[in-house]
Structure formats: C-alpha cells, structure tokens
Amino acid sequence: MGNYFEGNLFIVLKKDIPKELKDALIQLSNCNEKTIPTQYAKEPCFQHERWNYPSFSFGYLAKADETDIVKYIDIEYEEYHSCENDDFELKKEYDKILEKFCAYYVEIRFCMKGYQKLGELYVDWLRPYMDLNKDFNYLGEIEDEDSTYHKKFYANEE
C-alpha cells in the first residue's frame, strides 16, 4: 500500500466560475454524501480509485475594509442566510463581507495512502478556473511520511 501522504492545497478560483463547477464543489464538500459530480465524471481526478479520500472545503473570499486581509466564508452561509434565523448581527456582518466578494476558494486536504499524484489531478482539473493573481500563486504542498515525495504546487505552473 505504501506511505501515508499528507498536505493541503488552497486554490483560489475566479469570481465567475460556472454554476456546474460551483455545484460540483459544494457536492464534494458534503462529507455525508460525497459522490462524483456527474458533469465531471470523465475527469482524470475522478477516475482515480481514491478520488474521495481527500476532504474539501469550498467558500467565498472577500477583502476586508481596513486592511488587505482576506476573509473566508464557508459556502454554507448561503443556506444559513436563506433560513429563518434570529442572529441578525451575524447576517449583517456576513452581508458586509460579501459586498467585497472577490473570488471563490476550494481547500483540499490529503491524509491518505495510495496517493498516486491525486493532488496533481485535482490541480489540473481546476487550473482553467484559477485566479492567477500573483497573491494566490502558492497553492500548498503534499509530502509522504518518509520524505521520498515532496511537491509544492503553484497556480502558474504547468
């Protein structure tokens, strides 16, 4: 089976990603019902026998007012915002942040055996939708337990 591989990829996506991709990333972020997104089933990453081992988070990025710090809001805010909830202060805070919405993000976390370059496959799938802004070039890294494999990922690399 081989070594354990661990690492994180934090990928910033363009503001105008297709609805199908957004739906697929929401689907992958659902830990309880992770299934292959139908419209992307032929992508090499979903042909990998362990495509469902990594965990996914998907959400919004927004610039803060006073500084250049980026704030992250999990995509589930949409569900929170659409339901009846008494926490109006929290809703107002999120609404202010979303006014400054600048991009989406997806975070993919790996802790698995049988990696076989799965990170590369996910990066290749998402590359056409990446925000290639220099601030978001570094995506993360993945390595195995005995350091025989160590790869850093960048948005601007082929």
Order of alpha helices (4+ residues) and beta strands (2+ residues): beta-alpha-alpha-beta-beta-alpha-alpha-beta-alpha-beta-beta
